[in-house]
Amino acid sequence: DSAGHGSHVAGTVTTNGIGVASVAPGAKLLNARVFSAANSGPFAAIIDGMAWCGANGADVVNMSLGGVITKPFSAGTLALQAVLTERIAGLRGAGAPVIVSAGNGNSWFDPAAP
């Protein structure tokens, strides 16, 4: 990724075994890039990325995203929240916990909140 953030987060989970400790050194990663090289993109890309992870057998879905949605919430924003909530419930129902980093980009929107 152009900013190196996704690679940094992935390196916390697992490594190539050279010089850096990780929390799950034997883990294998599925990488789903949902943002452009400019580190931005639509919510539809996030939703599609979560679907891809589920379809490809992810045991855990971790998202390190940021963004700001301004209040008052539009009908479109509420509809997106409903779709994100449904997608996350589906992943959780299949046994894949969904983890989302809090505070990236001063974001208030947490798609993994129950």
C-alpha positions in Angstrom: 0.0 0.0 0.0 1.2 3.5 -0.8 1.4 4.7 2.8 2.7 1.5 4.3 -0.1 1.5 6.9 -1.6 -1.8 5.9 1.8 -3.4 5.7 2.6 -2.1 9.2 -0.7 -3.5 10.6 -0.1 -6.9 8.9 3.4 -7.0 10.4 1.9 -6.7 13.8 -0.1 -9.9 13.2 2.6 -12.0 11.4 6.0 -11.6 10.0 8.5 -13.3 7.7 10.4 -14.3 10.9 13.3 -11.9 10.4 13.9 -9.4 13.2 10.3 -8.5 14.3 8.1 -10.2 16.8 4.4 -10.6 16.0 1.3 -11.8 17.8 0.6 -14.8 15.4 3.9 -15.7 13.7 2.4 -18.7 11.9 -0.7 -16.9 10.6 -1.4 -16.6 6.9 -2.8 -13.3 5.6 -5.5 -12.6 3.0 -5.0 -9.0 1.8 -8.0 -7.1 0.5 -7.1 -3.6 -0.6 -10.3 -1.5 -0.5 -8.8 2.0 -1.0 -7.1 3.6 -4.0 -3.4 4.5 -4.1 -4.5 7.9 -2.7 -5.9 6.0 0.4 -9.5 6.8 -0.2 -12.5 5.0 -1.6 -16.2 4.4 -1.2 -17.9 2.4 1.4 -19.0 0.0 -1.3 -15.3 -1.0 -1.6 -15.2 -1.8 2.1 -18.4 -3.9 1.9 -17.0 -5.7 -1.2 -13.7 -6.4 0.6 -15.5 -7.9 3.6 -17.5 -10.1 1.2 -14.3 -11.2 -0.5 -12.7 -12.1 2.9 -15.8 -14.1 3.9 -15.8 -15.9 0.5 -12.1 -16.7 0.8 -12.3 -18.3 4.2 -11.0 -15.6 6.5 -10.9 -16.6 10.1 -10.6 -13.0 11.3 -11.3 -9.8 9.5 -9.2 -6.8 10.6 -9.8 -3.3 9.2 -7.6 -0.3 9.8 -9.6 2.5 8.2 -10.3 6.1 8.9 -12.8 8.7 7.7 -15.3 11.2 8.9 -19.0 11.2 8.2 -20.6 14.5 9.1 -23.7 14.9 11.2 -26.6 15.0 10.7 -26.6 11.6 9.2 -28.2 11.4 5.8 -30.5 8.6 4.7 -27.7 7.3 2.6 -25.3 7.2 5.5 -27.8 5.3 7.6 -28.4 2.8 4.8 -24.6 2.2 4.5 -24.4 1.7 8.2 -27.2 -0.9 7.9 -25.4 -2.8 5.1 -22.1 -2.7 7.0 -23.8 -4.0 10.2 -25.4 -6.8 8.1 -22.1 -7.8 6.5 -20.3 -7.8 9.9 -23.1 -9.9 11.4 -22.7 -12.4 8.6 -18.9 -12.6 9.1 -19.4 -13.0 12.8 -22.1 -15.6 12.3 -19.6 -17.6 10.2 -17.2 -17.5 13.1 -14.9 -14.7 11.8 -14.6 -11.9 14.4 -14.4 -8.4 12.9 -11.8 -6.0 14.3 -11.7 -2.3 13.4 -9.0 0.1 14.5 -10.4 3.1 16.4 -9.4 6.7 15.8 -7.8 6.5 12.4 -8.2 9.8 10.7 -10.2 11.1 13.7 -13.0 8.8 12.6 -16.1 8.5 14.8 -17.7 5.8 12.6 -17.0 2.3 13.8 -18.5 -0.3 11.4 -17.7 -3.1 13.8 -19.8 -1.7 16.6 -22.6 -4.1 17.5 
